Amino acid sequence: MHELSIAESILAAVRKELVNHPGARPMRVGLRIGELSAVDVDSLTFCFEAVLTGTEWEGLQLDARVCPQRRICNDCGNQFAVVAYNARCPACASGNTTLISGEELDFDYLEVETDGTPAVEVKSAE
């Protein structure tokens, strides 16, 4: 179950970021997870809650956004979402396409509370 090691890595990233925000309390952490990343969101959420149990961060919320598989056609330039595993371009029917989204496993944001005031720290641009 690699979701446990991912959950532990998320906490390590939160700890590392909080060094830059003394006194802040993490409230919510966001992830972008590609549908092809082989990460089960329910298992990851379960593991995340398990590693938080009994810690000062029990209650830290995990927001996992699943990113669909998207491709670009190398012939016509059309970008499209893959439906039913069909990687052919819907505009020109070419099979000459390249994956541009769907394998992500990215730390998206960390929302922290400072002195009772929520603030959002954006960690990556989309």
C-alpha positions as CSV (number, residue, x, y, z in Angstrom):
1,M,0.0,0.0,0.0
2,H,2.0,3.0,-1.3
3,E,-0.7,5.4,-0.1
4,L,0.7,5.2,3.4
5,S,4.1,6.4,2.3
6,I,2.4,9.1,0.2
7,A,0.5,10.2,3.3
8,E,3.7,10.4,5.3
9,S,5.3,12.4,2.5
10,I,2.4,14.9,2.6
11,L,3.0,15.4,6.3
12,A,6.7,15.9,5.8
13,A,6.0,18.6,3.1
14,V,3.5,20.3,5.5
15,R,6.2,20.3,8.3
16,K,8.8,21.7,5.9
17,E,6.4,24.5,4.7
18,L,5.4,25.4,8.3
19,V,9.0,26.3,9.1
20,N,8.4,29.4,7.0
21,H,5.2,30.2,9.0
22,P,6.1,30.1,12.7
23,G,3.0,29.7,14.9
24,A,0.7,28.8,12.0
25,R,-1.6,25.8,12.3
26,P,-2.3,23.7,9.2
27,M,-6.0,23.4,8.4
28,R,-6.2,21.9,4.9
29,V,-3.8,20.5,2.4
30,G,-4.6,20.1,-1.3
31,L,-3.3,17.6,-3.8
32,R,-3.8,17.1,-7.5
33,I,-3.9,13.4,-8.3
34,G,-3.9,12.2,-11.9
35,E,-6.3,9.4,-12.8
36,L,-3.4,7.5,-14.2
37,S,-1.2,7.9,-11.1
38,A,-2.2,4.6,-9.5
39,V,-3.2,6.4,-6.3
40,D,-6.5,5.3,-4.7
41,V,-7.9,8.5,-3.2
42,D,-10.0,6.6,-0.6
43,S,-7.0,4.6,0.6
44,L,-4.9,7.8,0.7
45,T,-7.5,9.6,2.7
46,F,-7.7,6.7,5.1
47,C,-3.9,6.5,5.5
48,F,-3.7,10.3,5.9
49,E,-6.2,10.2,8.8
50,A,-4.4,7.2,10.3
51,V,-1.0,8.9,10.4
52,L,-2.6,12.0,12.0
53,T,-4.3,10.1,14.8
54,G,-3.0,11.1,18.1
55,T,-0.9,14.0,16.7
56,E,-1.3,17.8,17.2
57,W,-2.6,17.9,13.6
58,E,-5.4,15.5,14.0
59,G,-8.2,17.1,12.1
60,L,-6.0,18.4,9.3
61,Q,-8.1,18.0,6.2
62,L,-6.9,16.5,2.9
63,D,-8.5,17.8,-0.3
64,A,-7.6,15.5,-3.2
65,R,-8.6,16.7,-6.7
66,V,-8.5,14.0,-9.3
67,C,-7.1,15.3,-12.6
68,P,-8.5,13.6,-15.8
69,Q,-6.3,12.2,-18.5
70,R,-5.8,14.9,-21.2
71,R,-3.9,14.6,-24.4
72,I,-2.8,16.9,-27.2
73,C,-3.0,15.9,-30.9
74,N,0.4,16.2,-32.5
75,D,-1.2,16.6,-35.9
76,C,-3.9,19.3,-35.4
77,G,-3.0,20.7,-31.9
78,N,-6.4,19.9,-30.4
79,Q,-6.3,19.4,-26.6
80,F,-8.9,16.9,-25.3
81,A,-10.0,14.8,-22.3
82,V,-9.7,11.1,-22.9
83,V,-13.1,9.4,-22.7
84,A,-13.4,5.6,-22.3
85,Y,-9.7,5.1,-22.9
86,N,-9.9,6.5,-26.4
87,A,-6.7,8.4,-27.0
88,R,-7.6,9.3,-30.6
89,C,-8.2,13.0,-31.3
90,P,-11.9,13.8,-31.5
91,A,-11.2,16.6,-34.0
92,C,-9.2,14.8,-36.7
93,A,-9.2,11.1,-35.6
94,S,-5.4,11.0,-35.4
95,G,-3.8,8.5,-33.0
96,N,-0.7,10.7,-32.9
97,T,-1.4,12.2,-29.5
98,T,0.7,13.0,-26.4
99,L,-0.3,12.8,-22.7
100,I,-0.4,16.3,-21.1
101,S,-2.3,15.5,-17.9
102,G,-3.3,12.5,-15.8
103,E,-0.2,11.3,-14.1
104,E,0.1,14.1,-11.5
105,L,0.8,13.7,-7.9
106,D,1.3,17.3,-6.9
107,F,1.1,19.3,-3.7
108,D,-1.3,22.0,-4.6
109,Y,-1.8,24.2,-1.6
110,L,-1.6,24.5,2.2
111,E,-4.2,26.4,4.1
112,V,-3.0,27.6,7.5
113,E,-4.5,29.5,10.4
114,T,-2.5,32.2,12.1
115,D,-3.9,33.7,15.3
116,G,-7.3,32.4,14.5
117,T,-7.3,34.0,11.0
118,P,-7.3,31.6,8.0
119,A,-5.0,32.2,5.2
120,V,-4.3,30.3,2.0
121,E,-0.8,29.6,0.8
122,V,-0.8,28.7,-2.9
123,K,2.0,26.2,-3.6
124,S,1.7,25.6,-7.3
125,A,0.1,27.1,-10.3
126,E,-2.1,25.3,-12.7
